[in-house]
Amino acid sequence: MRTAMITGGPVSGNGGNTKVQTSRSPSADTPLKGFERPLAAMLARAVQKGRLAVAFPSGGTRSFGDGAAPHVEITLKDAGAVRAVYLDPALKFAEMYMDGRLDFGGEGIDGFIALAKINGARRFATGPAAAITAWRIANRLWRRYMARETARRNVAHHYDLDEKLFRLFLDADLQYSCAYFEIPGMSLEDAQRAKKRHIAAKMMLEPGDQGRRVLDIGCGWGGMALYLAQNCGADVTGITLSTEQRRVAAARATEQSLSDRVRFELKDYRDVAGPFDRLVSIGMFEHVGPQNFDAYFKAARRLMADDGVFVLHSIGRAKPNLSDPPFVEKYIFPNGHIPALSETLKAIERAGLLVKDIEILTFHYADTLKHWRQRFHANRAEVLKLYDERFFRMWDLYLATSEMSFRHGKLYNFQIQLVKQQSTSRPTRGYMAVAEEALRKADAH
């Protein structure tokens, strides 16, 4: 078994070197000890809705909230876990669970995340946690102004994990972004295929558009680039900062006999030479960072032909934020930034690009993540052959937190169509449906 590159080494179920205390049968009458008392006080302030029952290592139990759903149970296994959660709940709830020093019962992880959402995660950041949160924000703002080699390292942290891991929960085309459930009850494979059709139509591409030069910024494992080459006859260049993704994408192009029309390069978008007839970026903009928004859209404008079209697909949030959840920042996407539509549009305007279409996708990513998590759990034994139990818990928490954020929080996906010239625009959106139908017929063959 290989230990995950992002956990820093194998970790035993109780955190490696922490002795888990054996407590007597829990009781609401048992006095709390040490940091159990201030933690209970903090939870009493934070949890006003729902029900949270906590079993402490001293043997005491306490319940918080109004008794409504969701009903969540937590067992803290040692005094060190109690202290850690009290001092830094935003990170330590996750880390103690990953280390096996905290377990969820009742409605489990999903219920706990929903509980935090409906009560407001900031309610947990009181006392010492407030100072830690302020420090994290200041540190993140400083780190945003990073060198390109740091950006490449951040990408490698997540996307250079073993290809086999992603094949255990993604669709066969390795689409690692929001699917498009145009019809309720669609399979993940059909919804991801619908996403590619939907985006291709917005790019003003359809079968028979032979030779269109396309740049795929942040091409992943090559699925969209291969689709555009095969179904639209496009000549596609895909760029990524992940050596693993480039390797897999290039191998797929060879397997599908598309190497003459699709190439994949390990390259930063700022180093690409154009022009291209079409640009597309799916799930990459979240790694750009607000300090680079102007450079990103100015590069896009430079790379576009005069009659070019650029479709940007990204996760979005309700308003700009100063920091991401510390668990996600530390373990999943270092220096990632989910953009608000408002800050994105300002940068587009400064670059001199014209916005011609915006679509908000609500719940589509929540449903995508639900499919991924179900497959992840179904393949638990195979995941554990690649990584350890701590990694499984970490990745499960990542998928669950993400799903709940799209289902109960303020996250969504947006797709923006951009052009350089007004004359490139179409008077109505009807052309999209026509192109999607043509692509649907091509998919059937």
KEDO-761143 format. One record per residue (C-alpha): y, z, x; residue in three letters; residue number from 1. Coordinates in Angstrom, 2 decimals. Each point is the difference from the previous one (the first is absolute). Example, Ala and Ser with C-alpha at 12.3 -4.5 7.8 and 13.67 -1.06 7.14 Angstrom:
BEGIN
- -4.50 | 7.80 | 12.30 | ALA | 1
- 3.44 | -0.66 | 1.37 | SER | 2
***
This chain:
BEGIN
- 0.00 | 0.00 | 0.00 | MET | 1
- 3.44 | -0.96 | 1.28 | ARG | 2
- 2.90 | 2.38 | -0.52 | THR | 3
- 3.10 | -1.44 | -1.67 | ALA | 4
- 2.72 | -1.04 | 2.42 | MET | 5
- 2.60 | 1.71 | -2.16 | ILE | 6
- -1.58 | 3.42 | -0.26 | THR | 7
- 0.00 | 0.71 | 3.70 | GLY | 8
- -3.70 | 0.86 | 0.26 | GLY | 9
- -2.89 | 1.42 | -1.95 | PRO | 10
- 0.77 | 2.98 | -2.18 | VAL | 11
- -2.49 | 2.32 | -1.57 | SER | 12
- 0.15 | 0.95 | -3.64 | GLY | 13
- 1.97 | 3.19 | 0.57 | ASN | 14
- 2.55 | -1.43 | 2.40 | GLY | 15
- -2.01 | 0.25 | 3.21 | GLY | 16
- 0.74 | 3.48 | 1.29 | ASN | 17
- 1.20 | 2.03 | -2.97 | THR | 18
- -2.33 | 2.67 | -1.25 | LYS | 19
- -0.20 | -0.25 | -3.78 | VAL | 20
- 0.07 | 3.40 | -1.65 | GLN | 21
- -2.63 | 0.96 | -2.52 | THR | 22
- 1.71 | 1.38 | -3.09 | SER | 23
- -1.43 | 2.03 | -2.83 | ARG | 24
- -0.06 | -1.29 | -3.57 | SER | 25
- 3.53 | -1.06 | -0.92 | PRO | 26
- 1.95 | 2.16 | -2.39 | SER | 27
- 3.46 | -0.13 | -1.56 | ALA | 28
- 0.25 | 3.77 | 0.58 | ASP | 29
- -0.58 | -0.12 | 3.76 | THR | 30
- 3.25 | 0.60 | 1.95 | PRO | 31
- 1.16 | -2.89 | 2.13 | LEU | 32
- 0.36 | 0.40 | 3.76 | LYS | 33
- 2.30 | -1.36 | 2.71 | GLY | 34
- 1.35 | -3.49 | -0.68 | PHE | 35
- -1.90 | -0.13 | -3.29 | GLU | 36
- 2.87 | 1.90 | -1.66 | ARG | 37
- 2.88 | -2.33 | 0.96 | PRO | 38
- -2.19 | -3.04 | -0.64 | LEU | 39
- -0.74 | 1.28 | -3.51 | ALA | 40
- 3.73 | 0.56 | -0.57 | ALA | 41
- 0.77 | -3.52 | 1.19 | MET | 42
- -2.65 | -1.51 | -2.29 | LEU | 43
- 1.31 | 2.04 | -2.95 | ALA | 44
- 3.42 | -1.63 | 0.51 | ARG | 45
- -1.37 | -3.48 | 0.66 | ALA | 46
- -2.65 | -0.34 | -2.72 | VAL | 47
- 1.61 | 0.17 | -3.42 | GLN | 48
- -2.11 | -2.68 | -1.72 | LYS | 49
- -3.77 | -0.34 | -0.03 | GLY | 50
- -2.36 | 2.66 | 1.31 | ARG | 51
- -0.77 | 0.80 | 3.63 | LEU | 52
- -2.63 | 2.66 | 0.73 | ALA | 53
- -0.20 | 1.17 | 3.61 | VAL | 54
- -2.84 | 2.02 | 1.56 | ALA | 55
- 1.23 | 1.77 | 3.15 | PHE | 56
- -2.20 | 1.06 | 2.96 | PRO | 57
- 0.71 | 3.68 | -0.73 | SER | 58
- -1.93 | -0.35 | -3.26 | GLY | 59
- 3.05 | -0.11 | -2.24 | GLY | 60
- 0.78 | -2.79 | -2.46 | THR | 61
- 3.24 | -1.03 | -1.66 | ARG | 62
- 0.88 | -2.62 | -2.62 | SER | 63
- 3.29 | -1.84 | -0.30 | PHE | 64
- 1.62 | -2.26 | -2.59 | GLY | 65
- 0.08 | -0.26 | -3.77 | ASP | 66
- -3.70 | -0.66 | -0.49 | GLY | 67
- 0.38 | -3.63 | -1.02 | ALA | 68
- -1.79 | -2.87 | 1.74 | ALA | 69
- -0.73 | -0.72 | 2.76 | PRO | 70
- -2.22 | 2.94 | 0.86 | HIS | 71
- -0.48 | 0.34 | 3.75 | VAL | 72
- -1.89 | 2.55 | 2.09 | GLU | 73
- 0.54 | 0.65 | 3.69 | ILE | 74
- -2.10 | 2.14 | 2.32 | THR | 75
- 1.66 | 1.05 | 3.28 | LEU | 76
- -2.72 | 0.99 | 2.45 | LYS | 77
- 1.81 | 1.94 | 2.72 | ASP | 78
- 3.23 | 1.87 | 0.68 | ALA | 79
- 1.17 | -2.67 | 2.45 | GLY | 80
- -0.21 | -2.63 | -2.74 | ALA | 81
- 2.10 | 2.20 | -2.29 | VAL | 82
- 2.67 | 0.44 | 2.67 | ARG | 83
- 0.05 | -3.73 | 0.79 | ALA | 84
- 0.39 | -1.03 | -3.64 | VAL | 85
- 2.80 | 2.50 | -0.60 | TYR | 86
- 1.99 | -1.06 | 3.06 | LEU | 87
- -0.44 | -3.77 | -0.47 | ASP | 88
- -1.54 | -0.89 | -3.37 | PRO | 89
- 1.04 | -3.69 | 0.14 | ALA | 90
- -2.33 | -0.59 | 2.95 | LEU | 91
- -2.42 | 2.92 | 0.07 | LYS | 92
- -1.47 | -0.40 | -3.49 | PHE | 93
- -1.27 | -3.32 | 1.33 | ALA | 94
- -1.05 | 1.18 | 3.46 | GLU | 95
- -1.82 | 3.09 | -1.27 | MET | 96
- -1.93 | -2.21 | -2.43 | TYR | 97
- -0.80 | -2.47 | 2.78 | MET | 98
- -1.26 | 2.87 | 2.18 | ASP | 99
- -2.19 | 1.45 | -2.77 | GLY | 100
- 2.07 | 3.19 | -0.15 | ARG | 101
- 1.24 | -0.75 | -3.53 | LEU | 102
- -2.03 | -1.37 | -2.88 | ASP | 103
- 1.07 | -1.37 | -3.36 | PHE | 104
- -1.74 | 0.73 | -3.29 | GLY | 105
- 0.75 | -0.71 | -3.65 | GLY | 106
- 1.67 | -3.41 | -0.17 | GLU | 107
- -0.17 | -0.20 | 3.78 | GLY | 108
- 2.27 | -1.97 | 2.31 | ILE | 109
- 1.24 | -2.26 | -2.78 | ASP | 110
- 0.95 | 2.99 | -2.12 | GLY | 111
- 1.77 | 1.73 | 2.87 | PHE | 112
- 2.07 | -3.08 | 0.85 | ILE | 113
- 0.89 | -0.45 | -3.67 | ALA | 114
- 0.96 | 3.70 | -0.13 | LEU | 115
- 2.32 | -0.44 | 2.99 | ALA | 116
- 1.52 | -3.14 | -1.58 | LYS | 117
- 0.75 | 1.53 | -3.39 | ILE | 118
- 1.46 | 3.15 | 1.55 | ASN | 119
- 1.90 | -1.85 | 2.73 | GLY | 120
- -1.26 | 0.12 | 3.59 | ALA | 121
- 3.35 | 1.40 | 1.19 | ARG | 122
- -0.63 | 3.22 | -1.91 | ARG | 123
- -2.65 | 0.81 | 2.62 | PHE | 124
- 2.48 | -0.44 | 2.88 | ALA | 125
- 1.61 | 3.46 | -0.12 | THR | 126
- 0.43 | 2.74 | 2.60 | GLY | 127
- -1.30 | -0.99 | 3.45 | PRO | 128
- -1.21 | -3.32 | -1.41 | ALA | 129
- 3.59 | -1.04 | -0.73 | ALA | 130
- 0.95 | 0.32 | 3.69 | ALA | 131
- -3.07 | -2.01 | 1.06 | ILE | 132
- 0.91 | -2.73 | -2.52 | THR | 133
- 3.55 | -0.20 | 1.36 | ALA | 134
- -1.34 | -0.30 | 3.56 | TRP | 135
- -2.39 | -2.79 | -1.06 | ARG | 136
- 2.81 | -1.99 | -1.58 | ILE | 137
- 2.17 | 0.30 | 3.12 | ALA | 138
- -2.91 | -0.93 | 2.25 | ASN | 139
- -0.89 | -3.00 | -2.15 | ARG | 140
- 3.56 | -1.30 | -0.01 | LEU | 141
- 0.02 | 0.18 | 3.79 | TRP | 142
- -3.37 | -1.75 | 0.33 | ARG | 143
- 0.99 | -2.85 | -2.29 | ARG | 144
- 1.86 | -1.65 | 2.83 | TYR | 145
- -3.19 | -0.97 | 1.76 | MET | 146
- -0.88 | -2.61 | 2.56 | ALA | 147
- -2.22 | -2.95 | -0.92 | ARG | 148
- -2.92 | 1.38 | 1.97 | GLU | 149
- 0.19 | 3.12 | -2.15 | THR | 150
- -0.19 | -2.17 | -3.12 | ALA | 151
- -3.15 | -1.62 | 1.36 | ARG | 152
- -1.52 | 3.41 | 0.72 | ARG | 153
- 0.79 | 1.16 | -3.55 | ASN | 154
- -1.73 | -3.07 | -1.43 | VAL | 155
- -3.05 | 0.52 | 2.23 | ALA | 156
- -0.25 | 3.63 | -1.16 | HIS | 157
- -1.12 | -1.19 | -3.43 | HIS | 158
- -0.98 | -3.66 | 0.07 | TYR | 159
- -2.03 | 0.03 | 3.21 | ASP | 160
- -2.60 | 2.28 | -1.56 | LEU | 161
- -3.46 | -1.53 | -0.17 | ASP | 162
- -0.15 | -3.11 | -2.19 | GLU | 163
- -3.23 | 1.40 | -1.48 | LYS | 164
- 1.94 | 2.87 | -1.59 | LEU | 165
- 2.25 | -2.31 | -1.98 | PHE | 166
- -2.92 | -2.14 | -1.12 | ARG | 167
- -1.49 | 3.10 | -1.62 | LEU | 168
- 2.75 | 0.27 | -2.63 | PHE | 169
- 2.06 | -3.22 | -0.09 | LEU | 170
- -0.93 | -3.22 | -1.78 | ASP | 171
- -1.91 | -2.69 | 1.89 | ALA | 172
- 3.29 | -1.71 | 1.02 | ASP | 173
- 1.27 | 3.23 | 1.62 | LEU | 174
- 3.17 | 0.15 | -2.08 | GLN | 175
- 1.60 | 3.30 | 1.01 | TYR | 176
- 2.92 | -0.10 | -2.45 | SER | 177
- 0.71 | 0.32 | -3.71 | CYS | 178
- -2.18 | -2.20 | -2.21 | ALA | 179
- 1.31 | -1.67 | -3.15 | TYR | 180
- -1.87 | 1.06 | -3.14 | PHE | 181
- 1.32 | -2.74 | -2.28 | GLU | 182
- -2.78 | 0.74 | -2.51 | ILE | 183
- -1.20 | 3.57 | -0.77 | PRO | 184
- -3.43 | 0.78 | 1.38 | GLY | 185
- 0.08 | -2.58 | 2.80 | MET | 186
- -2.24 | 0.59 | 2.99 | SER | 187
- 1.66 | 0.77 | 3.32 | LEU | 188
- -1.06 | -3.40 | 1.35 | GLU | 189
- 1.52 | -1.86 | -2.96 | ASP | 190
- 3.20 | 2.05 | 0.12 | ALA | 191
- 0.48 | -0.69 | 3.71 | GLN | 192
- -0.57 | -3.71 | -0.59 | ARG | 193
- 2.57 | 0.16 | -2.82 | ALA | 194
- 2.46 | 1.64 | 2.42 | LYS | 195
- -0.35 | -2.89 | 2.43 | LYS | 196
- 0.51 | -2.56 | -2.78 | ARG | 197
- 3.04 | 1.89 | -1.29 | HIS | 198
- 1.66 | 0.13 | 3.40 | ILE | 199
- -0.85 | -3.62 | 0.87 | ALA | 200
- 1.61 | -1.10 | -3.27 | ALA | 201
- 3.17 | 1.93 | 0.86 | LYS | 202
- -0.03 | -1.73 | 3.39 | MET | 203
- 0.17 | -3.29 | -1.98 | MET | 204
- -3.37 | -1.05 | 1.36 | LEU | 205
- -2.92 | -1.49 | -1.88 | GLU | 206
- -3.01 | -2.25 | 0.71 | PRO | 207
- 1.04 | -3.25 | 1.63 | GLY | 208
- 2.97 | 1.37 | 1.96 | ASP | 209
- -1.52 | -1.32 | 3.22 | GLN | 210
- 1.54 | 0.97 | 3.32 | GLY | 211
- 2.53 | 2.59 | -1.13 | ARG | 212
- 0.80 | 2.19 | 2.99 | ARG | 213
- -0.53 | 3.65 | -0.94 | VAL | 214
- 0.61 | 3.24 | 1.92 | LEU | 215
- -1.94 | 3.08 | -1.11 | ASP | 216
- 1.86 | 3.04 | 1.39 | ILE | 217
- -2.49 | 2.85 | 0.38 | GLY | 218
- -3.04 | -2.12 | -0.83 | CYS | 219
- -2.58 | 2.79 | -0.11 | GLY | 220
- -3.55 | -1.33 | 0.31 | TRP | 221
- 1.16 | -3.47 | -0.96 | GLY | 222
- -0.92 | -0.20 | -3.68 | GLY | 223
- 3.30 | -1.36 | -1.32 | MET | 224
- 0.43 | -2.47 | 2.86 | ALA | 225
- -3.52 | -1.37 | -0.52 | LEU | 226
- 0.59 | -0.24 | -3.75 | TYR | 227
- 3.20 | -2.03 | 0.44 | LEU | 228
- -1.69 | -2.34 | 2.47 | ALA | 229
- -3.08 | -0.53 | -2.11 | GLN | 230
- 1.56 | -0.18 | -3.48 | ASN | 231
- 3.43 | -1.46 | 0.74 | CYS | 232
- -0.63 | -2.04 | 3.15 | GLY | 233
- 2.61 | 2.02 | 1.88 | ALA | 234
- 0.29 | 0.26 | 3.78 | ASP | 235
- 0.20 | 3.75 | 0.56 | VAL | 236
- 0.99 | 2.26 | 2.89 | THR | 237
- -0.89 | 3.64 | -0.48 | GLY | 238
- 1.50 | 2.71 | 2.19 | ILE | 239
- -1.06 | 3.62 | 0.45 | THR | 240
- 0.39 | 2.84 | 2.49 | LEU | 241
- -3.63 | 1.09 | -0.48 | SER | 242
- -2.48 | -1.38 | 2.55 | THR | 243
- -2.90 | 0.85 | -2.31 | GLU | 244
- 1.52 | -1.83 | -2.96 | GLN | 245
- 0.76 | -3.06 | 2.11 | ARG | 246
- -3.58 | -0.07 | 1.32 | ARG | 247
- -1.50 | 0.18 | -3.47 | VAL | 248
- 2.44 | -2.51 | -1.50 | ALA | 249
- -0.63 | -2.56 | 2.76 | ALA | 250
- -3.77 | 0.36 | -0.41 | ALA | 251
- 0.33 | -0.55 | -3.75 | ARG | 252
- 2.05 | -3.16 | 0.54 | ALA | 253
- -2.74 | -1.35 | 2.27 | THR | 254
- -2.75 | 0.94 | -2.47 | GLU | 255
- 1.83 | -1.83 | -2.81 | GLN | 256
- 0.74 | -3.07 | 2.18 | SER | 257
- 3.75 | 0.54 | -0.44 | LEU | 258
- 1.01 | 0.52 | 3.64 | SER | 259
- 1.77 | -3.37 | -0.02 | ASP | 260
- 2.34 | 1.21 | -2.76 | ARG | 261
- 0.22 | 3.76 | 0.60 | VAL | 262
- 0.82 | 1.90 | 3.17 | ARG | 263
- 0.49 | 3.72 | 0.53 | PHE | 264
- 2.26 | 1.44 | 2.68 | GLU | 265
- 0.64 | 3.48 | 1.37 | LEU | 266
- 3.76 | -0.18 | -0.30 | LYS | 267
- 3.08 | 1.84 | -1.26 | ASP | 268
- 1.90 | -1.81 | -2.76 | TYR | 269
- 3.13 | 0.04 | 2.18 | ARG | 270
- -1.75 | -2.14 | 2.61 | ASP | 271
- -1.13 | -2.83 | -2.28 | VAL | 272
- 1.57 | -3.47 | 0.19 | ALA | 273
- 0.50 | -1.96 | -3.23 | GLY | 274
- 0.76 | -1.65 | -2.21 | PRO | 275
- -2.55 | 0.44 | -2.80 | PHE | 276
- 0.00 | -1.38 | -3.53 | ASP | 277
- -1.34 | 3.22 | -1.44 | ARG | 278
- -0.11 | 3.63 | 1.08 | LEU | 279
- -2.09 | 2.78 | -1.49 | VAL | 280
- -0.36 | 3.67 | 0.87 | SER | 281
- -2.46 | 2.24 | -1.84 | ILE | 282
- -0.15 | 3.73 | 0.67 | GLY | 283
- 1.73 | -0.23 | 3.39 | MET | 284
- 3.60 | 0.83 | -0.92 | PHE | 285
- -0.95 | 3.69 | -0.36 | GLU | 286
- -0.36 | 0.09 | 3.81 | HIS | 287
- 3.37 | -1.56 | 0.85 | VAL | 288
- 2.21 | 3.07 | -0.43 | GLY | 289
- 3.58 | 0.00 | -1.39 | PRO | 290
- 1.45 | -0.21 | 3.51 | GLN | 291
- -1.60 | -3.46 | 0.27 | ASN | 292
- 0.68 | -1.37 | -3.50 | PHE | 293
- 2.94 | -2.13 | 1.14 | ASP | 294
- -1.95 | -1.44 | 2.93 | ALA | 295
- -2.97 | -0.70 | -2.28 | TYR | 296
- 1.90 | -2.00 | -2.60 | PHE | 297
- 2.18 | -1.77 | 2.57 | LYS | 298
- -3.19 | -1.07 | 1.77 | ALA | 299
- -1.42 | -1.19 | -3.32 | ALA | 300
- 3.12 | -2.07 | -0.67 | ARG | 301
- -0.19 | -1.52 | 3.49 | ARG | 302
- -3.66 | -0.88 | -0.48 | LEU | 303
- 0.46 | -1.66 | -3.39 | MET | 304
- 0.61 | -3.72 | -0.41 | ALA | 305
- 3.14 | -0.81 | -1.99 | ASP | 306
- -2.10 | -0.47 | -3.15 | ASP | 307
- -2.34 | 2.84 | 0.94 | GLY | 308
- -1.38 | 2.74 | -2.26 | VAL | 309
- -0.89 | 3.54 | 1.06 | PHE | 310
- -2.08 | 2.35 | -2.18 | VAL | 311
- 0.04 | 3.68 | 0.97 | LEU | 312
- -2.63 | 2.34 | -1.50 | HIS | 313
- 0.48 | 3.69 | 0.78 | SER | 314
- -0.49 | 3.52 | -1.26 | ILE | 315
- 3.27 | 1.38 | -1.35 | GLY | 316
- 1.37 | 3.37 | -0.99 | ARG | 317
- 2.56 | 1.14 | -2.54 | ALA | 318
- 2.70 | 0.82 | 2.56 | LYS | 319
- 0.42 | 0.13 | 3.80 | PRO | 320
- -1.70 | 2.94 | 1.69 | ASN | 321
- 0.45 | 1.77 | 3.29 | LEU | 322
- -3.67 | 0.66 | 0.68 | SER | 323
- -3.52 | -0.76 | -1.17 | ASP | 324
- -2.58 | 2.72 | -0.74 | PRO | 325
- -0.89 | 1.62 | 3.35 | PRO | 326
- -3.74 | -0.56 | -0.52 | PHE | 327
- 0.56 | -3.76 | -0.37 | VAL | 328
- 2.47 | -0.04 | 2.89 | GLU | 329
- -2.31 | 1.85 | 2.40 | LYS | 330
- -3.41 | -1.40 | -0.88 | TYR | 331
- 0.35 | -3.28 | -1.88 | ILE | 332
- 3.20 | -2.02 | 0.60 | PHE | 333
- 2.14 | 1.36 | 2.86 | PRO | 334
- 3.65 | -1.00 | -0.43 | ASN | 335
- -0.75 | -1.83 | -3.23 | GLY | 336
- 2.78 | -0.29 | -2.55 | HIS | 337
- -0.42 | -0.91 | -3.66 | ILE | 338
- 3.23 | -1.82 | -0.87 | PRO | 339
- 2.09 | 0.36 | -3.10 | ALA | 340
- 0.93 | -3.24 | -1.73 | LEU | 341
- 3.68 | 0.93 | 0.37 | SER | 342
- -0.06 | 0.21 | 3.81 | GLU | 343
- -2.15 | -3.13 | 0.21 | THR | 344
- 2.41 | -2.08 | -2.07 | LEU | 345
- 3.00 | 1.12 | 2.06 | LYS | 346
- -1.69 | -1.25 | 3.19 | ALA | 347
- -0.92 | -3.29 | -1.70 | ILE | 348
- 3.62 | -0.51 | -1.00 | GLU | 349
- 1.23 | 0.72 | 3.51 | ARG | 350
- -2.40 | -2.62 | 1.36 | ALA | 351
- 1.44 | -2.67 | -2.29 | GLY | 352
- -3.19 | -0.61 | -1.99 | LEU | 353
- -0.02 | -0.65 | -3.75 | LEU | 354
- -2.22 | 2.04 | -2.33 | VAL | 355
- -1.57 | -2.25 | -2.65 | LYS | 356
- -2.73 | 2.16 | -1.51 | ASP | 357
- -0.97 | 3.67 | -0.02 | ILE | 358
- -3.13 | 1.39 | -1.64 | GLU | 359
- -1.02 | 3.64 | -0.20 | ILE | 360
- -3.74 | 0.70 | -0.11 | LEU | 361
- -0.72 | 3.35 | -1.65 | THR | 362
- -3.45 | 1.68 | 0.12 | PHE | 363
- -1.58 | -3.00 | 1.76 | HIS | 364
- -0.22 | 1.88 | 3.29 | TYR | 365
- -1.28 | 3.14 | -1.72 | ALA | 366
- -2.87 | -2.05 | -1.44 | ASP | 367
- -0.58 | -1.69 | 3.37 | THR | 368
- -0.22 | 3.36 | 1.76 | LEU | 369
- -2.37 | 1.32 | -2.67 | LYS | 370
- -2.39 | -2.88 | 0.76 | HIS | 371
- 0.32 | 0.63 | 3.74 | TRP | 372
- -0.70 | 3.71 | -0.33 | ARG | 373
- -3.03 | -0.55 | -2.22 | GLN | 374
- -1.44 | -2.40 | 2.59 | ARG | 375
- 0.88 | 2.39 | 2.82 | PHE | 376
- -1.97 | 2.79 | -1.67 | HIS | 377
- -2.88 | -2.32 | -0.87 | ALA | 378
- -0.26 | -0.83 | 3.72 | ASN | 379
- 0.45 | 3.55 | 1.27 | ARG | 380
- -3.19 | -0.08 | 2.10 | ALA | 381
- 1.13 | -3.19 | 1.74 | GLU | 382
- 3.48 | 1.42 | 0.66 | VAL | 383
- -1.57 | 3.04 | 1.64 | LEU | 384
- -1.97 | -2.27 | 2.31 | LYS | 385
- 3.34 | -1.28 | 1.32 | LEU | 386
- 2.11 | 3.15 | -0.10 | TYR | 387
- -0.32 | 3.72 | -0.66 | ASP | 388
- 0.29 | 2.22 | -3.08 | GLU | 389
- 3.59 | 0.86 | 0.82 | ARG | 390
- 0.90 | -3.69 | 0.00 | PHE | 391
- -1.72 | -0.49 | -3.36 | PHE | 392
- 1.99 | 2.86 | -1.52 | ARG | 393
- 3.21 | -1.30 | 1.56 | MET | 394
- -0.49 | -3.56 | -1.26 | TRP | 395
- -1.08 | 1.24 | -3.44 | ASP | 396
- 3.17 | 2.09 | -0.20 | LEU | 397
- 2.07 | -3.03 | 1.05 | TYR | 398
- -1.51 | -2.21 | -2.72 | LEU | 399
- 0.27 | 2.71 | -2.66 | ALA | 400
- 3.59 | 0.91 | 0.88 | THR | 401
- 1.00 | -3.65 | -0.02 | SER | 402
- -1.59 | -0.67 | -3.40 | GLU | 403
- 1.68 | 3.02 | -1.59 | MET | 404
- 3.36 | -0.99 | 1.50 | SER | 405
- -0.18 | -3.37 | -1.74 | PHE | 406
- -1.43 | 1.42 | -3.21 | ARG | 407
- 2.11 | 3.16 | -0.39 | HIS | 408
- 2.71 | -0.28 | 2.64 | GLY | 409
- 2.84 | -2.44 | 0.62 | LYS | 410
- -1.69 | -2.72 | 2.05 | LEU | 411
- -0.53 | -3.60 | -1.08 | TYR | 412
- -0.28 | -3.47 | 1.56 | ASN | 413
- 2.71 | -2.62 | 0.03 | PHE | 414
- -0.14 | -3.72 | 0.69 | GLN | 415
- 3.24 | -1.74 | 0.97 | ILE | 416
- 0.44 | -3.76 | 0.24 | GLN | 417
- 2.71 | -1.06 | 2.49 | LEU | 418
- 1.57 | -3.36 | 0.84 | VAL | 419
- 2.79 | -1.27 | 2.25 | LYS | 420
- 1.45 | -2.59 | -2.35 | GLN | 421
- 0.75 | 0.10 | -3.72 | GLN | 422
- -1.50 | -3.48 | -0.38 | SER | 423
- -3.47 | 1.36 | 0.87 | THR | 424
- 0.02 | 2.10 | -3.18 | SER | 425
- -1.74 | -0.84 | -3.29 | ARG | 426
- 1.79 | 0.51 | -3.34 | PRO | 427
- -2.85 | 1.98 | -1.62 | THR | 428
- -3.13 | 1.87 | 1.07 | ARG | 429
- -2.27 | -2.46 | -1.80 | GLY | 430
- -1.00 | -1.76 | 3.22 | TYR | 431
- -1.81 | 3.15 | 1.11 | MET | 432
- -2.43 | -0.12 | -2.92 | ALA | 433
- -0.64 | -3.71 | 0.60 | VAL | 434
- -0.72 | 0.61 | 3.69 | ALA | 435
- -2.23 | 3.01 | -0.73 | GLU | 436
- -2.07 | -2.04 | -2.45 | GLU | 437
- -0.45 | -2.77 | 2.57 | ALA | 438
- -1.02 | 2.56 | 2.61 | LEU | 439
- -2.39 | 1.66 | -2.47 | ARG | 440
- -1.78 | -3.34 | -0.43 | LYS | 441
- -0.12 | -0.40 | 3.77 | ALA | 442
- -1.53 | 3.49 | 0.30 | ASP | 443
- -2.74 | -1.03 | -2.42 | ALA | 444
- -1.10 | -2.69 | 2.41 | HIS | 445
***
